[in-house]
């Protein structure tokens, strides 16, 4: 985990992480009052909003960058982006009672990117951070539920939260029931919570909720946890089995939709399910989901340009280490092996697997020549130079090297 950044344990303090995961995760809301108004100041603050809007562009984003929400307005929901909106316009929108929502803040603010990467590593799923700035006596969104779990970090000011029941337990992202609910549809709230700066609130997916301000404005971060479900794993395993066994690729019987003999299909389906169980391996699905997960990680900069300038100077005596607190995973394919890490992956032939596993499991610095491997010295150099270039390894110490630079080659050319 990131030693200098927020972890799940720090978000939950002084509450027990173990109790949270055992009794609250996916089950019921959790409110933690701290009376520490500066608890999240290292993550984000009101004064940081101008920097985000002024010094980043919309090119980093997919979809809506900025949302203006005001459930009391004739236009309760408007969307725009950073290229079309300036600060003066946002000031006006805010003064008119609009909640300003900045989406995917992990792509724009390094401390939040580090938090999301830490949580992605812990939960093994996509994590996204959105910012909500609400003026006094305002409500941005109508009552609704999310199809992902959320951590509410109250950064500045205060906000009232009303949490209602769940019309469906653990809804999937594509569920048709997702909507804004009317007050007379949802009854009385199960919880009424007043968040102050430094407080924490967890709302499991499916719980209807609304949030509003009164005498104080509010700035909070919503950290969305988008977990993979068992259905996701089963789907990936089925895809893997289908690629390997032609019987799963055969078409259904002609005219099956209008055939009244459904018992015949039931029997065939039972046989296919038995066959699936015999051929299904969780590892196949886990590898597919891991590839998806690592593609979603926001790459975090750590002075990588200085590393690129030194790649040609790497020798057998050069000391390297994994980039600080980085997580990675080895994935096997039919004819190659990959090492996955935030925002990137490196592929190679099967015979470098043991070398990649040593690097993936390393906790300390190591010299190139000390790597236990069946590779010769030239191949070790080619591999570690590639891993430095792609952002997995970083140079700790460079020994003097008077040899001329080596051009990048394919790792196979041993």
C-alpha positions as CSV (number, residue, x, y, z in Angstrom):
1,X,0.0,0.0,0.0
2,X,1.1,3.6,-0.4
3,X,2.9,4.5,2.7
4,X,2.3,8.3,2.4
5,X,-1.2,8.2,1.0
6,X,-4.7,7.4,2.2
7,X,-5.5,3.7,2.5
8,X,-8.8,2.0,3.4
9,X,-7.6,1.7,6.9
10,X,-6.9,5.4,7.1
11,X,-10.3,6.3,5.6
12,X,-12.0,4.2,8.2
13,X,-10.0,5.3,11.3
14,X,-10.8,4.9,14.2
15,X,-13.2,2.2,13.0
16,X,-11.9,-1.3,12.5
17,X,-11.3,-2.2,8.9
18,X,-11.9,-5.9,9.7
19,X,-15.3,-5.2,11.2
20,X,-16.2,-2.9,8.2
21,X,-15.4,-5.7,5.7
22,X,-17.2,-8.4,7.8
23,X,-20.3,-6.6,8.9
24,X,-20.9,-3.5,6.7
25,X,-19.4,-4.1,3.2
26,X,-22.3,-4.7,0.8
27,X,-24.7,-4.9,3.8
28,X,-25.5,-1.6,5.5
29,X,-24.3,2.1,5.7
30,X,-21.6,3.2,8.0
31,X,-21.1,6.7,9.5
32,X,-17.8,7.8,11.1
33,X,-17.8,11.1,12.9
34,X,-14.3,12.4,13.7
35,X,-14.4,16.1,14.7
36,X,-11.2,16.5,12.7
37,X,-12.1,19.2,10.0
38,X,-8.7,19.0,8.3
39,X,-8.6,15.2,8.0
40,X,-8.8,15.2,4.2
41,X,-6.9,18.4,3.6
42,X,-4.0,16.5,2.0
43,X,-6.4,15.0,-0.5
44,X,-8.3,18.0,-1.8
45,X,-9.6,21.4,-0.6
46,X,-11.9,24.2,-1.8
47,X,-8.9,26.2,-3.1
48,X,-7.8,23.3,-5.3
49,X,-10.9,23.5,-7.5
50,X,-9.7,26.5,-9.4
51,X,-6.4,24.7,-10.2
52,X,-8.2,21.7,-11.5
53,X,-10.5,23.8,-13.8
54,X,-7.8,26.2,-15.0
55,X,-4.8,24.0,-15.6
56,X,-6.4,20.8,-17.0
57,X,-8.2,20.2,-20.3
58,X,-11.1,18.0,-21.4
59,X,-8.9,15.8,-23.5
60,X,-8.1,13.6,-20.5
61,X,-11.8,12.6,-20.1
62,X,-14.4,10.4,-21.6
63,X,-18.0,11.6,-21.4
64,X,-19.2,14.5,-19.2
65,X,-16.5,16.5,-17.4
66,X,-18.6,18.9,-15.4
67,X,-22.2,18.4,-14.2
68,X,-24.4,21.1,-12.9
69,X,-27.1,19.7,-10.7
70,X,-30.1,21.5,-9.1
71,X,-33.2,19.5,-8.4
72,X,-35.2,22.7,-7.7
73,X,-34.4,24.2,-11.1
74,X,-36.2,24.0,-14.4
75,X,-33.0,22.4,-15.7
76,X,-32.1,20.0,-12.9
77,X,-29.2,18.4,-14.8
78,X,-26.8,20.1,-17.2
79,X,-23.5,18.8,-18.5
80,X,-20.5,20.5,-20.1
81,X,-16.7,20.1,-20.2
82,X,-13.6,21.9,-19.2
83,X,-13.0,23.3,-22.7
84,X,-16.4,24.9,-22.8
85,X,-16.6,26.3,-19.3
86,X,-14.4,28.8,-17.5
87,X,-14.2,29.8,-13.8
88,X,-16.4,32.9,-14.1
89,X,-19.2,30.7,-15.5
90,X,-18.8,28.2,-12.7
91,X,-19.0,31.1,-10.2
92,X,-22.3,32.2,-11.7
93,X,-23.7,28.6,-11.8
94,X,-22.7,28.1,-8.1
95,X,-24.3,31.4,-7.1
96,X,-27.5,30.3,-8.8
97,X,-27.8,27.3,-6.4
98,X,-26.2,24.7,-8.7
99,X,-24.1,21.8,-7.3
100,X,-20.9,21.6,-9.3
101,X,-19.8,18.1,-10.0
102,X,-16.3,17.3,-11.4
103,X,-16.2,13.8,-12.6
104,X,-13.2,11.4,-12.6
105,X,-11.1,13.6,-10.4
106,X,-8.4,10.9,-10.2
107,X,-7.4,11.8,-13.7
108,X,-6.7,15.4,-12.7
109,X,-5.4,15.5,-9.1
110,X,-2.4,13.4,-8.1
111,X,-3.3,12.8,-4.4
112,X,-6.7,11.5,-5.4
113,X,-5.2,9.4,-8.2
114,X,-2.9,7.9,-5.5
115,X,-5.9,7.2,-3.3
116,X,-7.9,5.5,-6.1
117,X,-4.9,3.4,-7.1
118,X,-4.5,2.3,-3.5
119,X,-8.2,1.3,-3.3
120,X,-8.1,-0.4,-6.7
121,X,-5.2,-2.5,-5.5
122,X,-7.1,-3.4,-2.3
123,X,-10.5,-4.1,-3.8
124,X,-9.4,-5.4,-7.2
125,X,-11.8,-3.3,-9.1
126,X,-12.3,0.1,-10.8
127,X,-12.4,3.1,-8.4
128,X,-13.5,6.6,-9.5
129,X,-13.5,9.9,-7.5
130,X,-16.1,12.6,-8.2
131,X,-16.2,16.0,-6.5
132,X,-19.4,17.7,-5.3
133,X,-19.5,21.4,-4.4
134,X,-22.9,22.5,-3.1
135,X,-23.9,26.1,-2.0
136,X,-25.9,26.9,1.1
137,X,-29.6,25.8,1.2
138,X,-29.3,23.7,-1.9
139,X,-29.9,20.1,-3.2
140,X,-28.1,18.8,-6.3
141,X,-29.7,15.4,-7.1
142,X,-33.1,14.0,-6.4
143,X,-33.3,10.7,-4.3
144,X,-31.6,7.9,-6.2
145,X,-29.5,4.8,-5.7
146,X,-26.1,3.9,-7.2
147,X,-25.1,0.7,-8.8
148,X,-21.7,0.9,-7.1
149,X,-20.6,1.3,-3.5
150,X,-19.6,4.8,-2.4
151,X,-17.4,6.3,0.2
152,X,-18.4,9.9,1.1
153,X,-15.5,12.0,2.3
154,X,-16.7,15.3,3.7
155,X,-13.8,17.7,2.9
156,X,-15.2,21.1,3.9
157,X,-18.5,22.4,5.2
158,X,-21.5,20.3,6.2
159,X,-24.2,18.3,4.5
160,X,-27.4,16.5,5.5
161,X,-27.7,12.9,4.2
162,X,-31.0,11.0,4.1
163,X,-30.6,7.2,3.5
164,X,-33.6,5.1,2.6
165,X,-34.1,1.4,2.0
166,X,-32.9,-0.6,-1.0
167,X,-35.5,-1.6,-3.6
168,X,-33.1,-4.2,-4.9
169,X,-30.2,-5.8,-3.2
170,X,-26.8,-5.3,-4.9
171,X,-28.1,-4.0,-8.3
172,X,-26.0,-4.5,-11.4
173,X,-24.9,-1.5,-13.5
174,X,-27.4,-2.2,-16.3
175,X,-30.4,-2.6,-14.1
176,X,-33.6,-1.0,-15.4
177,X,-34.9,0.2,-12.0
178,X,-32.2,2.9,-11.7
179,X,-33.9,6.3,-11.7
180,X,-34.5,9.4,-9.6
181,X,-37.2,8.6,-7.0
182,X,-40.0,10.9,-5.9
183,X,-40.3,11.6,-2.2
184,X,-43.7,9.9,-1.9
185,X,-42.3,6.6,-3.4
186,X,-39.5,6.0,-0.8
187,X,-41.1,6.6,2.6
188,X,-39.2,7.7,5.7
189,X,-35.4,7.6,5.8
190,X,-33.7,4.8,7.7
191,X,-30.9,7.2,8.7
192,X,-30.5,11.0,8.9
193,X,-26.9,11.9,9.1
194,X,-25.2,15.4,9.3
195,X,-21.7,15.2,7.9
196,X,-19.1,17.6,9.1
197,X,-15.7,18.2,7.6
198,X,-13.5,15.2,8.2
199,X,-16.4,12.7,8.5
200,X,-16.9,9.5,6.5
201,X,-20.0,7.8,5.2
202,X,-20.3,4.5,3.4
203,X,-23.4,3.7,1.3
204,X,-23.7,0.2,-0.2
205,X,-25.0,0.0,-3.8
206,X,-28.8,-0.1,-4.0
207,X,-29.6,2.2,-1.0
208,X,-31.7,5.2,-2.1
209,X,-30.2,8.5,-0.7
210,X,-30.3,12.2,-1.1
211,X,-28.0,15.0,0.2
212,X,-28.7,18.7,0.9
213,X,-27.1,21.7,2.6
214,X,-28.6,24.2,5.0
215,X,-26.7,27.0,6.7
216,X,-23.3,25.8,5.4
217,X,-22.0,25.1,1.9
218,X,-20.4,21.7,1.3
219,X,-17.5,20.1,-0.5
220,X,-17.3,16.4,-0.5
221,X,-15.6,13.6,-2.6
222,X,-17.6,10.5,-3.6
223,X,-15.3,7.6,-4.1
224,X,-17.1,5.0,-6.3
225,X,-16.1,1.4,-5.8
226,X,-17.2,-0.7,-8.8
227,X,-16.6,-4.3,-7.8
228,X,-16.5,-7.3,-10.1
229,X,-19.3,-9.7,-9.4
230,X,-19.4,-13.5,-9.6
231,X,-21.4,-13.2,-12.8
232,X,-18.5,-11.2,-14.3
233,X,-16.1,-14.0,-13.4
234,X,-18.4,-16.7,-14.7
235,X,-18.9,-14.8,-18.0
236,X,-15.1,-14.6,-18.4
237,X,-14.6,-18.3,-17.6
238,X,-17.4,-19.2,-20.1
239,X,-15.7,-17.1,-22.8
240,X,-12.4,-19.0,-22.1
241,X,-14.2,-22.4,-22.3
242,X,-16.0,-21.3,-25.5
243,X,-12.7,-20.5,-27.1
244,X,-11.3,-23.9,-26.3
245,X,-14.3,-26.2,-26.9
246,X,-16.2,-26.0,-30.2
247,X,-19.4,-27.5,-28.6
248,X,-20.0,-24.2,-26.9
249,X,-19.7,-22.4,-30.2
250,X,-22.4,-24.4,-32.0
251,X,-25.7,-22.7,-32.8
252,X,-28.9,-23.4,-30.9
253,X,-31.4,-25.7,-32.6
254,X,-33.1,-24.1,-35.6
255,X,-36.4,-22.5,-34.6
256,X,-35.7,-23.0,-30.9
257,X,-37.7,-19.8,-30.0
258,X,-40.9,-21.3,-31.3
259,X,-40.4,-24.9,-30.5
260,X,-42.9,-26.1,-27.9
261,X,-40.6,-28.9,-26.8
262,X,-38.7,-26.9,-24.2
263,X,-37.8,-30.1,-22.3
264,X,-35.4,-31.0,-25.1
265,X,-33.6,-27.7,-24.6
266,X,-33.6,-28.1,-20.8
267,X,-31.9,-31.5,-21.2
268,X,-29.3,-30.1,-23.6
269,X,-28.6,-27.1,-21.3
270,X,-28.1,-29.4,-18.3
271,X,-25.5,-31.4,-20.3
272,X,-23.7,-28.2,-21.4
273,X,-23.6,-26.9,-17.8
274,X,-22.1,-30.2,-16.6
275,X,-19.5,-30.0,-19.4
276,X,-18.8,-26.3,-18.4
277,X,-18.2,-27.3,-14.8
278,X,-15.7,-29.9,-15.9
279,X,-13.8,-27.5,-18.1
280,X,-14.1,-24.3,-16.0
281,X,-11.0,-22.9,-14.3
282,X,-11.4,-19.8,-12.1
283,X,-7.8,-18.7,-13.1
284,X,-8.9,-18.2,-16.7
285,X,-11.5,-15.7,-15.7
286,X,-9.3,-14.0,-13.0
287,X,-6.6,-13.3,-15.6
288,X,-9.2,-11.7,-18.0
289,X,-10.6,-9.6,-15.2
290,X,-7.1,-8.6,-14.1
291,X,-6.3,-7.4,-17.5
292,X,-9.4,-5.2,-17.5
293,X,-8.6,-4.0,-14.0
294,X,-5.0,-2.9,-14.8
295,X,-6.1,-1.1,-17.9
296,X,-8.4,1.0,-15.7
297,X,-5.6,2.0,-13.3
298,X,-4.7,5.7,-13.6
299,X,-0.9,5.7,-14.3
300,X,0.8,7.9,-11.7
301,X,3.9,9.9,-12.6
302,X,7.1,9.5,-10.6
303,X,9.7,11.5,-12.5
304,X,9.8,8.9,-15.3
305,X,11.5,11.2,-17.9
306,X,14.7,11.2,-15.9
307,X,14.6,7.4,-16.0
308,X,14.2,7.3,-19.8
309,X,17.3,9.4,-20.2
310,X,19.3,6.8,-18.3
311,X,18.1,3.5,-19.9
312,X,21.1,3.1,-22.2
313,X,23.4,3.4,-19.2
314,X,22.0,0.4,-17.4
315,X,24.6,-2.3,-16.9
316,X,24.8,-5.5,-15.0
317,X,25.9,-3.6,-11.9
318,X,23.0,-1.1,-12.0
319,X,20.7,-1.4,-9.0
320,X,16.9,-1.3,-9.7
321,X,13.6,-1.7,-7.8
322,X,9.9,-1.7,-8.6
323,X,8.4,1.7,-8.7
324,X,7.3,2.7,-5.2
325,X,4.3,0.7,-3.9
326,X,3.4,-0.5,-7.4
327,X,1.2,-3.6,-7.7
328,X,1.6,-6.1,-10.6
329,X,0.4,-9.5,-11.7
330,X,1.8,-12.2,-13.9
331,X,-0.7,-13.5,-16.6
332,X,0.0,-16.6,-18.7
333,X,-1.3,-16.9,-22.3
334,X,-1.0,-19.8,-24.7
335,X,2.4,-18.7,-26.2
336,X,3.5,-15.8,-24.0
337,X,3.6,-14.3,-20.6
338,X,2.6,-10.8,-19.4
339,X,3.3,-8.7,-16.4
340,X,0.5,-6.2,-15.7
341,X,0.8,-3.0,-13.7
342,X,-1.1,0.3,-13.4
343,X,-1.7,1.7,-16.8
344,X,0.5,-0.7,-18.7
345,X,1.7,-4.2,-19.4
346,X,4.8,-5.9,-20.9
347,X,4.7,-9.2,-22.9
348,X,7.4,-11.7,-23.5
349,X,8.1,-15.3,-24.4
350,X,7.2,-18.0,-21.9
351,X,10.8,-18.6,-20.8
352,X,11.0,-15.3,-19.0
353,X,8.2,-16.1,-16.6
354,X,10.4,-17.0,-13.7
355,X,12.3,-13.8,-14.2
356,X,9.2,-11.7,-14.3
357,X,7.9,-13.5,-11.1
358,X,11.1,-12.6,-9.3
359,X,10.6,-8.9,-10.3
360,X,6.9,-9.0,-9.4
361,X,7.5,-10.4,-6.0
362,X,10.6,-8.3,-5.1
363,X,10.3,-6.0,-2.1
364,X,13.9,-4.7,-2.1
365,X,16.3,-3.3,-4.6
366,X,18.4,-5.7,-6.7
367,X,21.2,-5.5,-9.3
368,X,20.7,-6.7,-12.8
369,X,23.3,-9.4,-12.4
370,X,21.7,-10.7,-9.2
371,X,18.4,-11.6,-10.9
372,X,17.9,-15.4,-10.7
373,X,17.2,-16.4,-14.3
374,X,17.9,-18.7,-17.1
375,X,18.6,-15.6,-19.3
376,X,22.1,-14.7,-20.3
377,X,23.5,-11.3,-19.4
378,X,22.5,-9.6,-22.6
379,X,18.9,-10.8,-22.3
380,X,18.7,-9.6,-18.7
381,X,19.8,-6.2,-19.8
382,X,17.2,-6.1,-22.7
383,X,14.5,-7.2,-20.3
384,X,15.2,-4.7,-17.5
385,X,15.7,-1.8,-19.9
386,X,12.3,-2.6,-21.4
387,X,10.7,-2.7,-17.9
388,X,12.3,0.6,-17.0
389,X,11.1,2.2,-20.2
390,X,7.5,0.9,-19.7
391,X,7.4,2.3,-16.1
392,X,7.6,-0.8,-13.9
393,X,11.2,-0.6,-12.7
394,X,13.1,2.5,-11.6
395,X,16.9,3.0,-11.4
396,X,18.3,3.3,-7.8
397,X,22.0,3.4,-8.6
398,X,24.0,3.5,-11.8
399,X,27.4,2.0,-12.0
400,X,29.9,3.6,-14.4
401,X,29.3,2.2,-17.9
402,X,31.7,3.0,-20.7
403,X,30.1,0.8,-23.3
404,X,28.1,2.4,-26.1
405,X,24.3,2.4,-25.8
406,X,22.4,-0.7,-26.8
407,X,19.5,-0.3,-29.1
408,X,16.1,-1.6,-27.9
409,X,15.5,-5.2,-29.3
410,X,12.9,-7.8,-28.9
411,X,13.4,-9.8,-25.7
412,X,13.3,-13.0,-27.8
413,X,16.7,-12.2,-29.5
414,X,18.8,-13.7,-26.8
